[in-house]
Amino acid sequence: MGKIFWAHIIVLFCLGVFLLPCLCQNDSDEPTTAVYIVTLKQNPSSHRFSEFRVGKDLKHGPSERTRFQTPRNISRTHKGFGSHIARVHDSLLKKVLKGEQYLKLYSYHYLINGFAVLVTPEQAEKLASRREVSNVILDFSVRTATTYTPQFLGLPQGAWSQEGGFETAGEGVVIGFIDTGIDPTHPSFDDSNSEHQYPVPSHYSGLCEVTRDFPSGSCNRKLVGARHFAASAISRGIFNSTQDYASPFDGDGHGTHTASVAAGNHGIPVVVAGHHFGNASGMAPRSHIAVYKALYKSFGGFAADVVAAIDQAAQDGVDVISLSITPNRRPPGVATFFNPIDMALLSAVKAGIFVVQAAGNTGPSPMSMASFSPWIYTVGAASHDRTYSNSMVLGNNATIPGVGLASGTDENQMYTLVHAHHALRNNSSVADDMYVGECQDASNFDKDLVKGNLLMCSYSIRFVLGLSTIKQALEAAKNLSAVGVVFYMDPFVIGFQLNPVPMKMPGIIISSTNDSKSLLHYYNSSLQIDELSKRITKFGAVASICGGLKANYSNDAPKIMYYSARGPDPGDTLSHEADILKPNLVAPGNMIWAAWSSRGTDSVEFLGENFAMMSGTSMAAPHVAGLAALIKQKFPNFSPAAIGSALSTTATLYDRNGGPIVAQRSYASPELNQSPATPFDMGSGFVNGSAALNPGLIFDSSYDDYMSFLCSINGSALVVLNFTGQNCGVYNNSTLYGPDLNLPSITIAKLNQSRVVLRTVQNIAGNESYSVGWFAPFGVSVKVSPTHFYIGSGQKQVLSVSLNATANSNAASFGRIGLFGKQGHVVNIPVIVIVKISQNLTMS
């Protein structure tokens, strides 16, 4: 989810690639095998420990008043139990598939008790029929969904200063990345760039895998662990060790980028194409990184490998898990929650690990989210206020905007424009090569015609698909001694959004088809052509390129990017199915500078560079993972839900101009199609990392609350038993529907006349008095009780929210509740109601 190109083509391309192994027919007589994830009814090892009582002041000492789930890694004291479970798995397979061929890929024991195995459908049925087995699921595919953003988020004067400055911000906290790996040679992950030595996080017990691509010494006090997981991919015969690297090394670039966004070292110079773009820093620059590679450039990834990576990360003792990946498609029905990845993450949350996941790049359509599990913190993508733009001035005094991280031409001189089609060698023609206008091969052109001029090239769909590249066109222009290159947008490239591309010579990409038409009209009307021979006698069009290396800043930010996935959950049309607000919030995700792998191939334009500018919800999620590390550092006893609450309730609702945050509504012309963002676009709002370190009040939820929620879903009892080994009968007296979960938001899919919702807040600050205010969603009256309350440090307060339908409507409407403390704390709670059925309709 890193690079946003042509939204619909790329989505279809990804789906085609990832679904191909499942859709291809096997014409041989050999039985078809596939990878299945098998879970057993016996509990995993992480379920063998109980809750731990922690403090009245959640940063300091103990108290009997509050119970929070805290991370207590048991793997180091119960390693024998994991080996025992693996032997149980082997014994079961031998017993059920006696004398038959199969291949066990993984034994899962920490978060779920099960294994991944390569078998035939008939063998899978045999396993499913065993009484020890609770569930057998066919493996499925997944896909990958900052020099300035720390300043934009106010961290240097805010959150970092609260933690003692950037030299200690996040220290001791381990963030686990399930991604495409990491380049350990990058200075963003060096542990010797500061006089203040990194400590060794004592609670982490992970390993550093050593291979030819990832030699001894790759890990250090910063990069504390690295492993790779590819058994499912290898079993399918699609793993390319040359391209994908059978090691934690990142051959893609995506994983290196996301890791540095969250936890990259502070003050690393960003130099791309010979140009300096500032100094980079992660959100928590002193936190530690643990890498669990389960995604690969050539095919994406598979759930069996991802679950193995999650299981290992939790077992090793990470504090935060960052997932910049989503399923290729939304599982149907209750499988939205009951899939191996979400279930493994539920156990991770039980172990006290805060889980962050990218929302996905399937927006701007409503109901484009893939995951709605309330224990996962889901992050959408927004812009920040720094942009890079370029422009060119034509001989007719018209100025045409574009993009391109490039220097400009001599500002005092205009240069002749020469179209690629008009610069061909005498023995060449457009008919010989229909793609010659893309300027990919210098041998096609007459150097005498191009030398000292601006070469005009077509930016076609082939650039979008990676078949042609800016880098190759620039190389051709350099060989022809061109002054610079102008790319005009092919009219067939519709709805294309382009990140600024680095160029080692003056250049510009005209990203608008209308502006490209204006450029071509001026060019063609300036040509002088001999009437008899039809040859061009003079190139009359001239222009200069202004250059795009200087950043521009605007208060028209943040705004929700068109590609960021949106709510509501499709299941919200069914009463009590979900009622969960997603995304939870949004963070910077557009045009993010961050580290790049030395062999990263995800973006050809940044190949061989040390940094890359990428866009996507993949970039937004690690921003929040890093900020969560800062919260974990300050409040080590916070539960995952408490961390999420601190982030959500302090999120901002306004842009830098003081107006409401807007959301882009179209991928074709996003700047022309935007309107005020709703909670389905941005969740609770735009992340405020500094305010999240002082939330005042928090909403907490436990593993048992999530279990009660799962058991409330109609027909889920057997599925819950199969996945968790727990009987829903235990939770019959505490059934929680979506609106009843103690979340920092209220979402009701169907309000039939009236509903009362309770929320419990706990004060983690000093004694404080609060007043309560609200505005109601359209068609709903709201009353909150009490309207004023005093709450002591460590105390709890129950809020009763009464909602009554006053009009009949099937349109979602939005309100908000605010808790305003006299010490300056402000707690925001979004309120969403979709279907409203009033009493008048019922009576009639």
N, C-alpha and C positions, 0 to 999 in steps of 0.2 A: 504494500500500500504506500510505497514511498513516492513514486513518480506519477504525477497526474498528467496524462496526455489526452488523447481523444477518448472521452469517457466511454461511449458505447462500444466502439471498436475494441478497445483494450479489454473491457469486461467480457465481451463475447470471445475474444481471443484466449483470455485466461481460462474461461470456462471450457472452451474447446480443448485446450491443452490438458487441463486437469481431469476432465471427464473421459478423455480418450481411452485410458487403460480399462475403464469400466464398460465402455460402449463397443469396443472392438469385438468382433466375433472370432472365436477360435475354430478354425476349419479342420483341425486335426482330430484324431480319435482319442487323444490323451485327455483325461479329465481336467477341467479347468480349475485352477487353484486361485485362491485369493487370500488376502490377509484379513483375519477376523480378530476382534478384541473380545476376549472372554473374561467376564467377571464372576467371582465366586461369592457365595453367601457369607463366608467367614470375614470378619472385619479386618481392615488393613492395620498396620502397626501404628499409624498416627492416631487411630481411634482408641488406643489403649491407655491414653492418659486423660485425666480429668481437668476441669477448670481450675484455675489458680487465682486465689484472691489477691487483688492488688489495691492500690492506694486510694485514699480519699483525695489526695492531690496526686493525679495520675502521673506526675513527673517524679514524685518523691515517695514517701514511705507508705506502709500498709494500712489498710482499714478494712473493717468488716462490712462497710456500707455498700460497696460496689463490687460486682464481679465482672471481670472482663476476660475474654479469651486472650491468652498470651502465648507467644511462641516458645515452645519448649521442645527442642529437637531431641527425639529419643533414639535416633538411629545410632548414635555413638555408644549408647549403653545397651542397645538391644540389637546389635548387628546380627547376632545369631538368629534372631527371629526372622529377619529378612531371608537369610539362607534357608531357614526351615520352610518358609512359604514357597520359595523357589523349588525346593525338593518336593513339596506337596503338588505343585504344578506339574513337575516332571512325572511324578507317580500317576497322576490323573490321566495325563496324555498317554502314557504307556498302557494303562489299563483300558482306556476307551478305544484307542487306536492301535491295539495290539497287532504287530506285524505289518502295519500300514506305514506309508511314507508321510512325513509331516516335518515342519521346521518351526520350532519355537524361536521367536525373535526376541521377546522381552518377557521378564517376570516383573510385574508391578506389585509392590508390597507396602509402600509407605502411605500413599494417598488412596489408592484403590487396590483391592486384592484381586489380581487377575493376571492375564498374560496375553500377548499378541502371538498368533500362530498362523503359519501359511498352510492351509488345508483346502480340500475340495468342499463344495456345498454339502455333499452327503456327510462328510466327516464333521462339518460344523453342526449339522443336525444331530449327529450322535452326541456331540459335546453338550448341545443345548438340552438334550433329554436327561442328562445326569442331574440327580437331585442336589449335588454339591454346587452346580452351576446356576447362577442367577440370571445371566444375560450373555447373549452372543450377538455382536454387532459387526457388520461389514465395515472395514476401515474406509474412511472418507478423506478427501483432500482438503487442504487449506492453502491460503495464499498470503503473501506479505501485504497487508493493507496499507551553530547558533552564536554567531558572533554578537548578536544584538539583543535577542529576546530576554536575557537576564536584565538588561537595562529597561526594556519595554515593560517587564513585569515588576520593576522596582526592587530587584533583589539586593543590589549592592548597598543601598541605604535602608533596606527593609529586612527581609528574612536573613540575609547573610550577616548583617550587623548584629541581629539578635543571637546568632550562633557564634559570634566572635570573629566575623569576617570570612572571606572566601577561603582562607587557609585552614579553617576548621569546619566549614559548612558541609554537613553530611558525614563527618568522620565517624567510623565505626559501624556504619549502616551498609549492608550488602544488598545490591540490586541484582537480581537474576534476569538475564535477557534470553527469551526464547526467540531466536532469530536466525540470521544467515551466518553467524559467527562473528569474528573480530580479527582485525589486523593488529597483532600485538606490538608491531614495530612503530606504531603511530605515536607521536609525542603526546597526544591527548591521554594516553594510557601509561605514560612513564611514571615511575614512582620516585624519581630522583631529581625532579625539576624544582624542588623547593627545599629550603633549609629546614623546614618543619617536616620531619620524617613521618611517613605513613605508619600508623600502628598496625598490628596484625589482629584482625577481628577474631577473638577467641571463640565465638559461638559458631563460626563457619568451619566446616570440615570437608569441603569439596576438593577434588583432585584437578591437576593440570595435565591433560593428555599430551603426550609427547610423540610427535611424528616428524617426518622429513619436512613437512610444510609448517610445522609448529614445534620447533626445536626446544630442547631444554633451556630454561631461562626465559621463555616467552611470558610466563606468569611472574608476578611480583607482588608487592604489598598493595598495589592499586588493582591490578587484574589478578584476583585471588583464585580463580578457578575457570577451567575451560574444558568442555567435552563436546563430542558430536554424536548425533543419533540419526541413523540412516537405514536401519535394518529393513523397514517396510519398503523403502524406495529400492534398496538393493534387491530384495526378493522379487520385485516387479521387472528387474532387468533394465531400469531406466537411469541408474546411477552412473554418471560419467566422472570417474575419479580425477581425470585431467582437468575438467572444467569445474566440478563441484567440490573437489578436495575432500578426501576421507580424513578430515581433521577439523579442529575448531577454526581453522583459518577461513577468512571471509573472501570468497572469490566473487561475491556479488556486489558488496558495498553497503547494502541496506543495514546489516547488523552493526557494522562499524559506525555508521551514521547515527542510528538510534541510541547506541551505547554512549556516544559522546554528547548527544543532546541532553541525556539525563545526568551523566556523571563524568564528562570529559574534564580534563585538567583546565585550570584557569590561565588565561593569558597566552594561548597558543596562536602564533601568527597565521593568518589565513592568506595564503598566496596561491592564486589560481591563474594559469596562463600568463604568468609573469607579473600579475597585478596584485596589489595588496588590498585586502578588503577588511582589515581590522583584526582583532584578536578574539579567539573563540573561548567559550567556557560552557560547561554543563550547568544544569540547574543546581546540582549538589556536587560541586567540583572536588570535594574531598571524600565522597563516598566510594565504596569499593564495588568492583564489577565482577560478576560471575556469568560466564557465557555458556549457554546450552544450545548448541547449533542443531536445529531440526528443520530448517528451511534452506532451499538450494536454488541457484539461479535457473537451472535448466527445466525444473518441473514443479517448483513450489515445495509442498510438503504434504505429509499424511498424518492423520490423527494418531496412529500407533506410535510414531516417532515423537510427536509433540507431547503425548501423554507420558512417554518415557522421560522426556526432558523435564516436564513439570514435576514428575514424581522424584527425579533425582535432585532437582533444585530445592524442593521442600525438604528432602532428606538431608541435604547438605547444610541447611540452616540459613537460607537467604531470608531477608526481611521484607523485600518487595519483589514481585514478579512483574516484568513488563512484557506485554504481548502485543506486538505490532502486526498481528495476524487475525484473520477471521475465516470462518468456514466459507467454502465456495458458494454455498447456498444455504438458506435457512431451513433447518430440519422441520418436518411437519409435526403439527399437534404438540403433545406434551414433550416431544423430543427436543423442543426448543430449550428445555432445561435439562432433560435426561439424555445427554450425549456424553461420551467418555471425557471430553475436554472439560466441559462445564462441571461435571461431577468430580473430576480430579481437582479442579480449582476450588470447589466447595470444601473439599478436605484440606486444601492448602489454607483456606480462610480459617477453618477450624484450628489449624496449627498456628494461627496468628499472623499469616502472611497477607499483606495487602496486595491485591491483584488488580493491575491496570491493563485494559485492553483497548485497542483502537476500534472506533465505531465502524470503520469501513468506508470505502470510497464509492458507494453506490448511490449517493444523492444526485439531484436534489428531490427526488420523488418521495412523497410520504410513504411510510411503512417500508423503508428500505434498510432498516436495521436487521442484522442477522442474529443477534443475541440479546436476550432480555433478562438474564439471570441477575437477581438483585444483589448477589454476593460479589459480582464482578463490577469494577468501577470502569465505566465506558466513556471514552473521550472522543469528542468530535473536533473538527479542525476549523480554526479561524485565522484571519489575517493578522499581521501586526502592522505598525505604522511606517515601516521602512520598505521602500520599493526601489527598483532599478528600472529606469526607462531610458530610451534613446530616441533620437529624432534625426531627420535629414531635411535640409533646406534645398528646394529646387530652384532652378534658374528663373522660374516665373514667380518667385518669392513665396510660394506655398511651403508650408512646413508639414511634414508627415511624421507622425509618431510611430515608434516601434520598440523593439527590445534588442538587447545584445550587450553583454559585458565586454565592451571593446573600447579602445581609444578612438578619438575622432580624427578626421583629416585636418590639414592645415586650415585653421579658421579663417584665414584671409584669402583662401583660394577655392575656386569651384573646379570640379573635375568632370570630364566627359563621361557620360553613361553609355555603356556598350552592352547590349543584350547578348546572352550566350548564343542565341540562335543566329545572331549577326556577326559572330566572331569565329565562325567555323573555318577550318582549313579549306582550301579550294576544292579538295577532293572529298570533302565531307558534306553531308546534308542532314537535316532533321529526320528525313526518312530513314537514314541509316541507323539512327539510335533515337528512339522516341523519348528517352530519358536524358538526352544530351543537355537539356536546359537546366538540369540539376547540378551541372558543373563538377562532376565527380572525377573526370579524367582530363588532365591538362593536354594530353596528346590530341584531343579532338579540336583544339583551338589554335588560331593564328596568334602567336605571341606579339607580333607587331601591332595587331589591332587592340590588344588588351593592355599592353605595357603602358603604365602611367595613368590608366583610366580606372573607373569604377565598373566592375563586372556585375551584371544583373543576372541572378539565377532564380529559378522557380523553386519554391518550397512546397513540395507535393506531398501526397499521402505516403509516399515511400519514406520520407523523413519521419513521419509519425510512427511507421512500422519498423524503423531502424534499418531499412534496406539502403537508404542513402543517409549521409551524415554531414553536419555542418563542418566538422573537422576535415573531412575529405575535400569538401568544396574549398575551404580555406587553403589547404595544401596545394590544390590545383591553381588557385588564384596567385599564391605566392610564387609558384613555379613559372607563372606567366607574367610576373612582375607587375601585377595589378596594384593600384593604390589601396583598394579596399573592395568589399563585396556587399552588394545589396540583394537581399532575398525578398521577393514578393510572394504573397500567399496565393497558392493555386485556388481557383474558385471551387474546386471539388472538395477542399478541406473545410468542412462545415463543423462548427462547434469546437474548434481546436483551441486549447488554452496552452500557452507556451511560457515556460520558465525562462528567465534570461540565461543565455548560453555564453560561455566564455569564448573569446576570440583573441587570437594573437596578432591580429591586424585590424585596422578600421573596418567596421562592419555593422550591419543592422538587419533585423528581420521585421518586415512590415506585417504585423500580426492580424491586421484587418483586411478582409477581401475588398471592401469598398475603398480603403486607402490604396490598396494595391492596384485597383482599377484606375484610380486617379493618377498614380505614378505611371502606369503603362500608357494612359491617354496622353500625358505630357510627353513621354518619350517618343511615342509613335508620331505625334503631331510635329515633333521637332526634327524628324528625319528628312534629309534631302535625298530624293531618289531620281535617278535618270529615267526619263520616260521611255526611252527605247530599250535600254538594257535591263531596266528594273533593278539596277544595282544601287546600293547606298553610296552616295557621293560625300555625305557629311553626316556625322552624328552631332546633332544640334543640342541635345538635352544635356544639361550640366547640373551638378549637385555637390553638396558637401555634407559629411556625416558629423554630427555634433559629438558623439561619444556617449557611452552609458556606464562609465566606471563610477560616477559619483552617485551616491545614494540620495533619494528624495524622501522626505518625511511628511506625513499627512496625519491630521487628527481624525480623519475618516476611518478610524479603526478602533477596535477590532470589528470585523464583519464575518459572518458565517460563510464559508466557502461553498460553492455550488456542489462540490463533489462529496461533502461530508454527509454521511448517512443520517436519515431522519426517522423519528417515531411518527405515529404511535405503533405499538405492536399490533399486527393483524389480528391476533387473538383477542384484542380488546373488544371486538364485536361480540364476544361471548362473555357472559357475566362471570366474574371471578377467575377468568383464565390467567390474566397477567396483572393489569393495573399497576405496572411498573414504569416509571419515567426513565426513558433513555433518549439520548445520551445523558450521562450524569452532569457533565458540563463540557465546555469547549476550551481549547488551549491553542497557542500558536502552532500552525501546521503548514503555512504557506510560505514558500521561498525561504527555507531554513538552511543557513550555512552550517555545516557540521563536518566532522572527520569523514574521510573516504579511504577505502582500502587501496593499497598500492596496486593490487591486481583486480580491483572491482570493475565489473563489466556491466552493471545494471544500467549505467548511462554512458554511452559511447563518448559523449562530449566531455566527460570528466575522467576518461580513461587515463591513468597515469598521474592524475592529480592527487594532492594530499587532502583536499577538501572538495565538497560538492554542495550545490544548492538543490534541495529536493522539496517536494510538496506532497502532502497527504496526511491522513489521520495517523499514519505510521509515525510521523514527526510530532504530532500532537501528544500521543500517549506517553512517550518518554519524558516530555516536559513535566507531566503530572507525576510520573514515577520518581523523578528527581525531587520534586517539591514534596512528595510523600516521604522521601528519605529525610528531608529537613524536619518534617513533623515528627517522624519516628525518633530522630535524634533528640528533639526537645521533650517529647512525651514517649519514652520507651515502653510504657505500659499501655499505650493506646491500642485498642482492638482495631482490626481492619475497618469495621463500620465506623468507629470513632474518627479514624483518619479521613475516611470518605465524607463524613459529616462536616468536619472542619473545612474541607475543601469546598463542599457544596454550599454551605450556609453563608460563606463569606464571598462567594462569587459576585462579580459586578454585572450590572444590567445595562451599563451605559458605555458609549464610546468616548473617545478623547474630547469630542465636541460637547459632551454632556447630553447628547441625544440618545434615543434607544438604539441598541445594537441591531443592525439589519442583517438579513440573510439573503444570499443570492438564490434566485429561484429558477435559473435556467443555465444549462451548460453552453448554450449557443451564444448568448450575449449576457453574461452574468452581471455586468455593471449596469445594464439597462433594465434588468429584471430583478428587482430586489425590494423587500418590504420589511417592516419590523419583525425581528425574530421572535418566535414563540418557544416555549419550553420543549416542543418537539424538535426544534432546530438546535437549541443550545442547552437543554437541560436547565440547571439552576443558573447558568450564566457563564461568563468568561472568568477563568481562574485568576485568583488574587493570592499569590503565594505568600506575601507578607502577612496579610490579614488572616490567612489560614493558620498561622502560628499563634494567633490570639483570638480564637473563635468565641470565647465566653461560655457559650452553651454548646453541648453536643448531643446528638441522637445516637444511641447505641443499639445494636442488634447482635444476637448470638447465633451460633450454629443451630441451636434448638429452634430459634425463631424461623430460620430458613427451612428447617425440616417441617415445622408446623405449616409453613406456607406451601411447601411441595405436597404435603398430605391433604391440603385443602382443594387441590386440583381434582376435578371429577375424574374418577377412574384411575387415579395415580397410585393407589395403595400397593398394587403388585409391582409396579415399576420402581417405586421407592424401595420396596423390600429387595428387589433384584439388584439395584444399584448400590444401596447403602447397607443392606443387611439389617435394617431396622424396621420394626413393625409400626405402621401408622396408628395402630391401636394405642400406642403410648402417647400419641399427640391428639387423641380425639377430644380431650377436654381443653385443648389450647390451640384449636384450629385458627390459623391466621390467613385471611384472604389478602390479596395485594394491598388494598388500602389500609389494612390493619398492621402491616409491618411498620416498625418504628423508623421509617425513613425520613430524611429531611425534605420530603415532598409528599404531596397527596394527589393521587391519580385515581379517578373513578370512571370506569368505562361506561357504566349504566347507572344513573341515579334515578331510581324508581321512587318518586315522591321525596323521600328524605333519607338521610344517613348520618350517623354520628361516628366520628373518627377520633381516636385518642392518640396523642403523641406525648412521649416522656422525654424531657430534657434534663441534662445534668450540668451543673455549674462547675467548670474546671478552673475558674478564675476566682477572684475575691468576692466577698459578699456584695450583692448588687440588687437593685430594684429594677424591674422591667415593666414597660407598658406594651400593650398588644394592639396593633392596627392591622387592617386588611382592606382589600377591595375584592369584590366577589366576581366570579366568572359570569358572563351573560346568561341570564335565565336561571340563576341560582342565587338564593340568599344564604349568607354565611354569618354565623355567630360563634365567637371563640370565648371560652370561659376558662380561667378568669381573664379579665381585661388588664389587670395589674397584679403583679406578685413580687414578693421579696424572696430571694433565694440565697442561702448561705453557701459558702465554698464547699464543694463536694456534695451538696444537697441535690435532690431531684424534685421536679415539678411536672404534674400531669396536666396537659392541655386538652380540653374537650372541644372539638370542632363540629358544629352542627351545620349540615348542608341541606337545603330544601329547594326542590325544583319549583320555579315560579313560571316557567314557560316550557312548552314542548319543543324540543330541538334535537336534531341529529348531528349538529355541527359542534365540533370541539370548541370550548371556550376556556379562557384562562384568567386566573386571579392570583392573588399572592397574600401571604400572611407575613407580617414583620414583627419581630420582637426587638424592642429598643431599650437597651440598658442605659442607666444614668452614668455609668462609667465609660460609655462610648461604644459598647458592643452592639452590633446589629446582626440579627439572624434572619435570613430570608428563606421563606418556604413557598415554593410555587404550588398552586392549586389548579388542577386540570379536571374538567368534567366533559365527557364526550356526549353521550346520549342523556337527555333530560326528559323525564315523564312526570308531568305535574299532576296534582290531585284533580284538577278540573277535567282532564281527559279521562281519568279513571272513573269519575262520577258519571260523566256523560255516556 
